[in-house]
Every structure is written in structure tokens, then in C-alpha cells.
Amino acid sequence: QVQLVESGGGKVQPGGSLRLSCAASGSFPSINAMGWYRQAPGKQRELVAAVTSGGEQNYADSVKGRFTISRDNAKNTVYLQMNSLKPEDTAVYYCHAEVVGVHRYDSWGRGTQVTVSS
């Protein structure tokens, strides 16, 4: 099983920056996509950004040009650099990994709170 541990959340003023990290550990065959989802109070969980093992990236329209996802395959770690943060970016951010092998399954981290407020 894969364990995902997130770090880097916190409170920041509008216009500020934060960097999230997520490291995968445990016993698993291979990870294809890794990414970040977020869930604000009263809203559904939504994709923020994802990156495949081959480097293909996907972003939500609302974060394009402000957020950058990157990945270190050797360390099984994914990062999310968030710049020009807005109050509407406030949410719990969850790390996600698509584990592939004989079977495919999704693994989730516990989430890290990001609050953008003055």
C-alpha cells in the first residue's frame, strides 16, 4: 500500500505564495499520475493539478498561470508551487496518487489546510 504524506500548508495573505509537498512511501509497484485536489467548505473535491510519470501536466483553469506542479520520480514526491494566492484558493488540499500494477487503485493523503486571508 502507498502512504502519502503532505506538508507545506498554512495561512497566507492574498497575493502570497505557498509550496506543498507530498511524498509517497510504502510498498507499491508503480505510480502513474500524482496530483493535488482541493475541497472548500460546502463544495465538491476538485482537481487542482496533476502530472504523469512521463511529465504530462494538467491544471484547473482557475489556477493556470499561478500554480506549478512538479515531480521527482526518484523520490516519489510531487510539489505544488502556488503563487498569487487568492481567498478563493482557501481549501483543504489533498495529494493523490494513481498506483498501477496488476491492479490499479487511487491513494489519498490526509489533506493539508491552505487559508488565504488578510
N, C-alpha and C positions, 0 to 999 in steps of 0.2 A: 504494500500500500504506500501511497505517496502522502507525505505530510508537507503542507505549505505553511510557511511562517512569514507573515507580513511585518513590515516595520516602516516607520517614516511618517506616519500620520501626525496630526496635530492641528493647532489653531493658527491661522494666518490672516493678515489683513487683506482686503481686496487689492489686487494687483501684485500680491506676493507670490512666492514660489514654494513648492514642497517637492521632495523626491521620495517616492515609495519604492520599497524593495520587497521582493518575495523570493524566498529560497525553497526549493523542493528537496526533500530528503526522504530516505527510506528505500525500500526495495521495489523497483519497478522496471519494466522492460525499456520503455522509451516514452518521451513526451513529445507530442507534435506541437500543438498550439499552446501558448501561455498568454495570459492576458489579465486585464482588470475589468471588473464590473463594479457598478455602484448602485446603491439604493438609498434614496432620500425618504424621509418620513412620509407615509401615505402614498408612496409611488412604487411602481414595479422595479425590479432589478433590471438594469440596462447595461449593455456593453459600452465600455469606455474606449478601450484599445486592446488589440491582440496582435501577436506576432507568431508566425510559424517557425519551426526549426530551420526552415530554409530562408527565413528573413522577410517573408511577405508580411506586410503590416496592414492593419485595418483600424480605422478610427471612427468614432461617432462624429457626426457633423458638428456637434456643439463644442467639440474640443480641438478640432483641426486647426493647426497653426499655433496652438497654445500648449498642447501636451505632446510629449515624445516618448514612445515606448522603445525599449532596447532590451537585449537579451544576451546573456553569457551562457552559451550552451555547455561549456565545460564545467560551469558551476551550477547549472540548472537553476539559474536565477534570472528573474525578469525585473526590470525597473520601469518606473513611470515618472518622468520629469514633468511637473506641472507648473507652468508659468502663467502669468497674467490671470491669476485665480479670481473667480467671481463668486458672489454669495450663492448663486445657483449651483455651484460645484460642491456645496456642502452635502455630504452623504457619508455613509459607510462604504468603504472601498474594499472589494473582495478580490483576492487573487484566484485565478482559475488555471487549471492545467488539464489538457486533454491527453490522457495516458493511452498509449496504443501498444498492442502486442497481440497475443492470441485473442484477447478481448479488448474492447475499448470502453473506457469509463472516464467520467469527469470527477475531478477532485477540487475542493474549495478550501480556501483559508478561512480563518475565523472572522476576518474583517478588521479594518483599521479606520478610525473616525477621522474625517477631514472636515474642518469647520472653517469657513471663510466669513469673517465678520470683523467689523470695525469696533 
